[in-house]
Amino acid sequence: MCYIGAMTRASLLLAALLSVGCAQPDVIDAALNGSLPELQKQIRADQKSGDLDRDRVEDLAEAVAQREVFSAKGEFAVDRVRQVRSCVRPLSEVLKKRSERQDDAAAEARMALLEAGIASRRPLLKYRDASSGAWRALAARASSTPADGPLRRRFFVDGDGRVRKAALHAAMQATDPADVEELLEVARLDPLEHARSLATRAAGAVGTERVVLALKDFWARADEPTRVTIVDAWAMPGAVKSGGLQQLIRVAETTDALPQLAAADALVRIGSDGADTGLVLIAKAITDGTTVERSLAIRMAPLDDRDALEAIRKAAKAADKKVAVMALARLHSVAKDRAESIKQLRVLAKEKGSVGEQARSALSAAGDQSVAPALRVDLKASEPGLRKLAAVNLARLGLYSEAASALGDSNPRVRTEVACRILSRRRASESARQR
């Protein structure tokens, strides 16, 4: 007999994963040790017998995610670890075990643990001269204090983009004024757009007057996505205090399109001078913007602002169904509008493509069980993304047994992402109960 009374659920599943000999419930054993057809067969059997309640499906999700993280090879292994970034804590034991290997996925597992606050940063600095970019990136990400400045700045110009991006994330955490000149150079010259964006935001996090004025100089020759990034940088607390607020007001008053909308949103979030201007611009974008601008403005709009709420109500009747579904999704949380918004979302849920998908997701978020039959159809779709979304929405509705089908999906990305979303829901529920 195997004694398991003192073992946590996570450690029990990990023990099974690592072939420590305790007998597991069949569906869990199939997830950890069986073939995919065996897992699919066992899920169907447990669905038929009614054994897959929420707790059991959450255990199954944990087992599936652990198996995927531990067993994937090569680039697939890196992909699996990246997929579980949003549910690291329930998978911390298997990630620690996976990090003991020497491949890129092991480095990725250590990075996930570091960024979740589980792993200590200082031991990772020893990888500063590793031949592998994935391992140097660990040292770069760990160089997150002012004392690490010389090393961090060395990594800003590393030949591997993973290392540069990790160092820029570290700079955002360090907020070291000594980084400023190098960050501005990276923001201008790095060949990777993502690295340039990170450098811009990291400079904004430092937030000196030098940064604010340098970004103003960048603005003149920047394209629209870069201008949105500059707005984000000016909206950071350090930059706001050093002249960033005035730049946001200027952008809101003198530009248009997405940079103006980003500035308006920042002004509302900051909540000081310019907030009223921001609210007016958000309401205007909801009414007069492009489809993208209207959709973003609807997401941004505070529902306690009368003009913004009225603009959303008008948008819910828009001929542009992408805009209408976004507006209706916001309105279902307004008591006065809830019944009508759900009624209209049920109509849009029958649409094909993204409009129908968004409407079904909104209904699921609202707890409307009428959408369940459509989600069951989506769960059998040929498109992996649609199957994943259907499973997540079924779980939202509390239909965990049906959502479990995706934990045996033929696509490993679907299995992993659904498992992680279920684990994240469990963690959120546990946190809510503790509060």
N, C-alpha and C positions, 0 to 999 in steps of 0.2 A: 504494500500500500504506500502511496505517496502523500506526504503531509503537505497541505497547501493552505492551511488556515491562516497563516501569517502573511501570505503573499498578497500584494495588491493585484487588482485586475490587470494593470499594465505589465507588471512583472510576470504574472502568470502567462499572459499571451507571449511575452518575449521568451519565456522558458520553453514554451512549446515551439516557438519559431527556431530556437537554437537546439532543438531535439533533446531537451531535458525531459526525462520520461514521466510525465503526468498525462493521464488520459484526459482529452478535452471533449466537450460537446461536439457532436458530429460536424455541424456546419462550421464551427470554429476550426476544428481539425482539418476539414477540407480546405479552408481558406489558407491555413498555415502550411500544410504539408501535402495536400492533394493536387491533382491536375485541375485545369480549368473546367473540363467537362464534369469532373466529380463535384466541384464546387457548384456549378450550375444545377446539377441534378439535386444536390442536397438543399439548395435554396428553394427549388420548386417543391420539394417534399415538405420542407418546413412551412412554406407558405400554405400548402394544402392542408396541413395538420393544424395550422393556426399557432405555431410555435414562435413566430417572428414578431414579438412585441418590440416596443422601442428599445428597451434595455438590451435585448438580444441583438437587434440590428446594430446598435452602437458598438457592442462587443465585436460583432462581425466586421464592422467598418474598421475598427482598430486592427483586427487581425489582417484584413485585406491590405491596409496601408502599410503595416509592418512587413508583410510578405513582399510587397512591391518594392519598398525601399531596400530591403535586405538582399533580394534575389536578382534585381536587374543588373545588367552588365554594360560596360562601356558608356557611350553617350546616352543610352537609355537610362542608365543608373543616375547620371547627372540630372536628366530630365525629371526622373521620379523624385529625387530629393528636392528639386526646385518646386515641384508641384505641392509638396507638403509644408511649404514655408508658413502657411496660415494656420497650421495645426501642429506646430513643433512640440509643444509641451506634452500632449498625450503620447507622442512618439519619441520622447527624448531618450528613452533607454535603447531603442533600436537604432536611433541616429548615433548615439555614442558608440554602439557596437560597430556600426557601419563605418564610423570615422577612424577605426583602428587599422583599416587597410591603407594602401599607399597610392590609390588611383585618384583621379580627379573627383569622383563622386565622394570619396572620403573627405577630401578638402571641402567640398560643397556641404557635406553634413556638419563639419566643424563650423563652417561659416553660419549655417542655420542656427546652431546651438549658441554661437557667439552673439548673434544679433537678437536672439530671444532672451539673452541675459542668463543663459544656463552655463555656458563655458566661460572660463576666465580668459582675459585678453593677453596678459603678459606672456604666458608660455608660447603663444602663437608668434611672437616676434622673432623666434629663432628661425623661422622660415624665410627671413628677409632675403637670403641669397639662394633660395631653392631654384633648381633648374626649371621646375614646372611653374607656369603662370598661375595655375589654380592654387598652388601652395603659397607662392609669393603674395597672392591676393589676400590670403589669411593674415599675413604680417602687415600688409597695407591697411586692411580693415581694422586691425588691432592698434594701429598707430594713431589713437584717437585722443591723445592729451597734448597740451602745449609742449610738454617735455619731449614728445616724440616728433616734434616739428621737422628737424633735419631729415629724418628717415621718411616721414610722410611726403615731404616735398620732393625727395628723390623718386618716390613712386609716381608722382604726378606725370613724369615723362618716361615711365617704363614702356618697353616695347609691346607689352601685352595689354590689350584693352581692359581685360578683367582686373588687372592690377591697378590701372589708373582709376577705374570706376570705384574700386574698393577704397582707394586712398582718398578719393573725393567724398565718399560717404563719411570717412573718418574725419575729414576736414570740416564737414557740416556739424559733426559732433564736437570737435575741438574748439571751434570758433576762435581761432588764433589769429590775431592781427598780423603776425609774421607771415601768414600764408597768402596775404591779399595779392601781392604783385604776381606771384606764380599762378594763383587761381584766375586772375584776369587774363593772363597769357593763355592758360588752358581754355578758358571761355572763348577766346578769339581763334585759337589755332588748332585745337585737337581735331583729328580727322573723324572722330566719332561724334555724331550729333548728341547722343545720350551723355557722353562725357562733357561736352560743352555745356549742356543743360545743367548737369550736376555741379560743374564748376561755378556757373552763374548763381545757382541757389546757395552753394557753399559760401561764396563771396557775400551774398545777401545776408546769410546767417551771421557773418562777422559784422557787417553792417556799418562800416565807418563812412564818413563823408566822402572819402576817396572812392569807395566802392560805389556809392550812389551816383556820383558825378561821372565815373568811368562808364557805368551802365547807361547813363544818359547819352554819352558819346557813342556807345555801341548801337543805340536805338536807331540812329539815322540810317544805318546801312543794314539793319536786321530785317529778316523776313517775318511773317506773321507768327509762326510758332516760337521763334526766338523772342519776339516782343512779349508774347504771353509769359515766357519764362522770366524775362526781365521784370515784368509786373509782379510775378510771384516773389522774386528776390527783393524788390522794393517793399513788399508787404510783410517781410519778416521783421520781428520785433526790433532787432538791432538797427536795421535799415530805416524803419519807420521813424525812429528817434533821431536819425542822422540826415533827414531830408527826404526820405522815401515817401512819407505821407504827402508832401507837396508834389512829388512826381506823380503819384497815383491820382491826385486831384487833377493835375494837368492832363494826364492821359484820358481820364474820364470826360473832361470838358472839351478836348480838342481832337480826339481820334474817333474811330468807329470800329465796327466788327468785333472780332473776338478779343483783341487787346483792350478795347473799351469795356467790354462786358467783364473781363477778368479784373480790371481796375475797379469797376463798380462793385463787384462781389467782395473784393478786398476791403473797400471802404466800409461796406456794411458790416463785415466781420470785425474790423477794427473798432467800429462803433463810435468814432469821434468826428472831427471835422470832415465833411464830405459824405457822411452816411446818408443824408437825405438825398443828395445828388445820386448816390449809388442806387438807392431804391427807385428813384424815378427812371433811371436808365435800365434797370432790370425789368421794370414793368413795360417800358417802351420796347425792349428787345422781345419780350413775350408776344407783343402785339405785331411788331413790324419787322422782326429779324428774319434771317434765313431759317431753314428747318433746323440746322445745327444750333444756331444762336438761340432760337426759340426754345429748343429742348434743353439747352444748358441753362438758360434763364429760368425756366420752370423749375429745374432742380435747385437752383440757387435761391429762389424767392422765399422769403420768410412768410409763412402763412398768417402770421399775426399782423402783417401790414395790409391795410384795407385795399389800397390800390393794386398791390401785387396779387392779392387773392382774387380781386375782380378780374384782373387780366388773365389769370389762370382759368377762371370760370368761362371767359370768352374763348380762350384757346381750346377748351374741352369740346367746343362746337366747331372747331376749325375743319375746313375741307381737307387739310393735310392730316392724314390719319396718324402719322408718326408723331405729330405735335399733339393731336387730340388724346392719344393713348397715354402720353407722358403727363398731360394735364389731369386726366381722369385718375391716373395712379396717385397723384398728389392729393386730389380731392377726396379720395375715399377715407382719408384720415380727418376730414372736416365733418363734424356731426351733421350739419345742415345739408351737406352735399353727398353724404355717404351712399344713401340708397340709390340716388339717380346715377352716381358715378359707377356703381357696381352694375346697374342695369345696362349702361352704355358699354362698359368693359366686356360684358357677356356677349354683346353683339360683335365687338371688335375681336374677341377671342376666336371667332370663327374664320378670321382672315388668314390667308396664307402668308408666309414669310415673317419678317421681323415684327410687324404690327401685331399679328396674332400671338407670336411668342411673348412679346412684352405685355400684352393684355392678359395672357394666361398667368404670367408671373405676378402681375399686379393683383389678380384675383386670388392667387395662392397666398400672397402676402397679407391680403385682407381676410384670409380664412374662409373663402367662399368655396364650399364643397362642390358646387355645381360644375366647376372646371375639371374635376377629377376624371370624368370619362375621356376628355380631350387629352389629358396628360397621359392616360394609359395608352392612347394611340401614339403619342409622341415617344413613349418609352420603347416603341418598336420601330422607330424611324430609321432610315438608312444613314442619316447624318449623325455622327457621334455627338456633336455639340448639342443637338436637340434631345438626344437620349439623356445626356447629362443634366440638362436643364429640367427635363421632365421629372427625373428622379429627385432632384433638389426640391422642386415644387411639391411633389408628393410628400416628401418629408415635412415640408412646411405645413402641410395640411394634416399632419399627424398620421399619414398612411405609410408608416415605416415598412411594413411587410411588403408592400408593392414597390416602394423605392429600393428595396434590397435587391431586386432583379439587376439593377445597374452595378451592384457590387460583384456580379459575375459576368459583366459585360465582356464582349470579345476584345474590346479596345482597352489596353492597360491605362491609357490616360483617363478614360471615362471611369474605370474602377477606382483609380487613385483620387481623382478630383471629387467624385461623389463621396468616397470614404472620408476625405478631409473635410468636406462641407458638413457631413453628419457629425463628425467629431467636434467641429467648431460650434455647432448648435448645442451639443452636449455641454461643452465648456461654458458657453454663454448662459445656459440654463442653470448650471451649478453656481456660477458667479452671481446670478440673480437671486438664487435661493440664499446664498451666504449674506447678501446685502439685506 
